[in-house]
């Protein structure tokens, strides 16, 4: 006898003829049929041994009538097909109520009524399965067209044709399997395509901004065009999209290596131009702030923001040069050369570092400025310990400019 009811999955006693919850006849279950066909007979004791106690007689398993056997076969077939169609997800037909009703009718001896319920369930399953298949095939076609409008001509046409042909031929089980397989492939295509388009948008944006700055990109531009050309090919497969995604990621990585190096060099040149202006020079305040922003963005890896800050910095420095050319009084004086010994320079830088450290302690502790200032003061301290005085002087000068810019900007 089955250990549990195949309809409501409640435990069934070994001697029960039907489920005590839903009334499903235990003889309809495959396990019950198998039990009735392969029942074991108790072993007999050898002649020279005393006979064991006579076991209690067990209730005989009732043999199914042909009508009940037909009902059992239809029920098994419906459960199998319902399980397959359920993989389609939303909208899949559910025959649980009909199966329970048929089981209850048969348990009450109304075998013909149970058969009629099962036949009606069969017809409903076929009708709703056909409707669901055609609906899903229509949705798959629309999703494919949506991808094609974005430029993705994916290799899924044969899968859709095969699924359509199976559905039109009434081969429902084959059609269901083909639709499920096609949906999975299409979902993967959609995911890969969105990811690739996101990568390419990031690559194009960074390339465009780098080109505006005149940053040499070498073969990067041609690699981007090659990826675009391959994407225009028909019948794109999952393997091709995956390979192109890796190429795009590699190109983006190359950009992230080339652009920061070029920006760093330009910021160093801009810093030298800015250093010609005294700290209290008002017209250069904007350039100093932009230089600080660009440097901070670059350190944080925010390349797009760093590029934009450098673009603005270029314009500001150009305007300063124009103003200086128009008004000789606005021309920055060349830096005064101060001759000092190494010990004198060290003493001056130590005092400068202590003064700046005191100013840092007045900053909001959780602010980005406080974090950047702490990093720079540590760098300067390490330079001083190693007696790398020029590097320490440059770092402290940058820190002083940053704090002055933040103070004036606040």
C-alpha positions, 0 to 999 in steps of 0.5 A: 500500500502507498505510504501517502496519498498521491493527491493530498499527500496525507499518510495512509494506513497500510490496511486502508482502502481509501485516503481518510482525508480526500477519499482517494482510492489507494488502489489507484496509486502506482505503488498500490498496484505494484503492491497488489501484483508483487505481494510476498507470501510468509516463509514456512518453517522447516519440517524438523522445527516447531511451527511458528505461531500462525500470523494474523490474516491480512486484508486482501487487496481488492482487485480493480475493475476495468473501469477503475483501472482506466480511471487510475491510468487517466489520473496518472496521465493527467498528473504527469502532464500537469507537472510538465505544463506547470514548468511554464509558470504563470497561467499553467492549468491546475487540475487538482480539484478535478482529481480530488472530485474524481477520487471522492466519487470513486470512493463512494462507488460512483466509478462512471461519474469519476470517469466523466470528471477525468474526461472533462479534466482531460479536455480542459487540460488540452484546451488551456495548454493550447491557449497557454502555448500560443500566448507564450509563443506570441510573447516570445516573438514580441520579446525577440522583436524588441531585442532586434529593435535595439540591434540584437539579431539573435539566433533563436528563430529556429527554436521558435519555428520548432515550438510553433510547429509542435504546437500546431501539430498538437504535440503538446508535450514536445511544444511545452518542452520547446517553449520552456527551452526557448524562454530560458535561452531568450532570457539569457540573451536579454540579460547578456545583451543588457550587460554588454550594452551597459559596458559599451555605454561606459566605454563610449562615454569615457572614450568620448571624454578622453578624446575631448581632452586629447588623451591618446587612446592608441588602438582602443578606438579601433577595438570598440569599432570592431566590437560594434561591427561584430554585434551587427552580424545576424544570428548572434549566439550566446557564445558570441555575446559572451566573447564580445562582453569579455572584449568590451570589459577588456577595452574598459580596463584599458581605458581605466589604465590609459586615462588616469595616467594622462589625467595625472600628467595634466594635473601636474602641469596645471599645478605648476601653473597654479603655483605661480599665483599667491594663495590670496590671488582671488582670480585663481581661486576657481582654478585651485578648486577645480584642481582639487576636485579633479585630483580627488576624483582621480584618487577615488577612481571616479574617472568621468568626474575627473575628466569633467573637472579637468575640462573645466580646469583647462578653460579656467587656466586659459582665461587666467592666461588671457587676463594676464596677457591683457593686464600686465599687473595680473601676471603672476610673479616668478617664484622667489628663490630662497636659499636655505640649508637642509636643516632650515628646510626641515625645521620650516616644513615641520612647523608647516606640518604642525600648523596644518595638522592643527587645522585638520583637527578642526574639520568635521571628522567624517567628511571627505576633506578630513579623510583626504587631509589625513592621508596627505599629512601622513604622506608628508610625515613619512617624507619628512622621516625619510628626509625626502624634503622636496616631496614633503614640501610639495605634499604640504603645499598641496594640503595647504591649498586644499584646506584654503580652497575648502575654507573659501568654498565653505 
